[in-house]
Every structure is written in structure tokens, then in C-alpha cells.
Amino acid sequence: MDNNIQLLKPDRPNIITTEIEAIGFYRKMDTEATVKDMIAGKYVIVEEYFSNGLQVLAELKKNLSAVHTDKSFKGQREYRSAFREASHRLLLKVIDNKITVKKAPHVGWLEILYPEVSEFYISFPEIQGMNSSWQWYKKGIEIKTLDLTIFPYYGTYFPTRFDHLKLFDKWLKKYDGSKENAIEIGVGSGILSFQLIQNDFENIFATDTNKNSIIGVAKESKGLGFDDKITLNHGDLFENCDIKADVIVFNPPWLKAKHKLEEGIDKAMYYEEELFPRFFEQAKQHLKPDGKIVLIFSNLSEVVDEESTHPIIEELRNNNRFRKDLHLRRDVRASSRRTKRTDERANEKVELWVLAHKKEK
């Protein structure tokens, strides 16, 4: 395990530590008028009960839905942007890592992420996100392909569907090449690296641009006894990597970005146009002559946007670096048996691509 990991400070939501001019919202106040004040740019502090904040957000959604009636992708993106901007002016006060209003949830991340701040304001939606993350962290997520339960750190992407992990597990079970060195790009919550370790790979170099991901996987690896097998690196793609690998694993974002990306989960969901060309260029330098690149992907981008191109097919078609060894596809099941798939994702398939160096003629 890289000792520099201990020096990483996690990314955390912005807070306000100074006194601010704000409206206090109490249960019997005019919710509609309060929402108009928020849209106009004023801060509102939730008083009395946590549920008062939920009441304000419900009214905000109602107000903005009446204004943003365009149901197209562009229209809904504008609605979400307006909601995000206004809702983050709804604040909660935190003293000694506890939310001060009655019937508020206990959010353990407050103590972990803000140990040095005794009193501050934080937006209501940020608390909602932190509370959801805390519940997952406490409960854990059972990963059947690992026969393990993982506990994802705040601000780290983790799967709620596992079809792609089953594809990777299927390939790993049949892989009979060298298992000396593997590289995982975009380690996320660590699942693919843990699968590599459980399938007898000796050394894993795992990297991610998300600091919280690296901090979380370091903690998880130590708890699982895997820390002597994995070297973690906070960096972009193959940055700081000086090894050549038998296997390079990459589970990239599956949707092409049409907006400016933020650090963290946003970059786990969406990819910028140059990501794949940069990955393939660098992977060529870090793959052993008989090594394999394993990419876990999806046709989701093509399903939701007919003009979208497939970046792996584009690489194979336009460049002379790699050849296709294997391409597996699998239908994506709903995240719950009770879910009836009527949305666009009903047509989604996860994919596993295995590429190798193109042989010289």
C-alpha cells in the first residue's frame, strides 16, 4: 500500500463557516413565498424539524416544474440545473458534527469529514446525499462475485447492478495467462481489483482521479487483508505507473458528457471525448507483448443518444494498435425484481471487450 495515501484529504461538500444573512423557515410559514426567495438568491435556514426542509424542497420542485415544462433532454437538464442552484440555498446548521434540528438523521460522515470544524452551515441536499451514503456505508453492499460485502466510502461510485461483474468473473475464471502484474484504471470502490486478487493475481496497480475512491479502497483493502497485493495511486490514467502489465482492466464511464464534469462521481458516470484516445495511447505503452486489455462497457450511450459512437469500436476501426480477442454481451437486469423496465435502459446490454497488441505483419 502506498504510504502517500495517508496524506490524502477527502473531497467533501462545501460548508459555510461565517454568519450569513438568511431567512429562518418554520413549519407554519408560507412555503411558496420561501421558495420564491430561494430562487431569487436568498439563503433559507431550516428551523425546528428536519421535515421542514423536505417541505420546502417539495414546493421548490412544484414551482420549477411549472416553469420548466420542456420534457426534452435539454429541457430536463435546465430544470435540474435550476433546482440544484436554488436547493443549495436551503441550509442546515451543524454543531459538534450533529444537525441541530429535531428528528434529523445521524450522519456519521459529518464527524469523519469535518473533524476540525465545530460549527457550520451545509446545504440540505448535501446532507441528503451524505445520509444516503452513510446508510450504504453502514449496511454494506453484498458483492456475490466476490462473496464479500464492501462498505463504499463517501463520494465513491459503487454498482447497484452486477451483470458486468459477472461477465468479468466469467472471463477471469477462464484466463490462463501470466498473473504477475495487473493495472486497474479507475478503481472506484475496488471491486474489479478485489476480483483480480481473488483470482490469484500477485500485484495490482490501481489508480483513480477521485481521492475519496483511493482513501476508501485503501481502508477496504486493509480490512480484507489485500493491502500487500495492491498499490493505490491518486492520478489520471497511468500517471506514476512504471510497470508493464499482463492485464489492464478498465471499467470506464458509460455515457459521453455533454456538460463540464465535476470531480468524483460525475467522472465515474460520464466521459469526455478525449478519454478513450488517451487511454488507448497510454495502454499501448504499459501492456506486455502478450498482455490483454479488458474493458467493461455498455451500449447505454447509443441507447439514449442515437448519434453517439462506440469508443472501443472506433479505436479498433481507426487505429492500428490493438486487435479484438473477445467480445461478450449480456442483458442488464433491473436493480429490483419489482422494477418493470419501461425506460430506455430496458434495451441496455453490458459488454466485455478483450483486446491485445496487433501483431506485426
Summary of the structure (lengths in Angstrom):
residues: 361
radius of gyration: 22.8
end to end distance: 41.3
largest distance: 78.8
contacts: 1100
relative contact order: 0.10
helix: 38%
strand: 24%
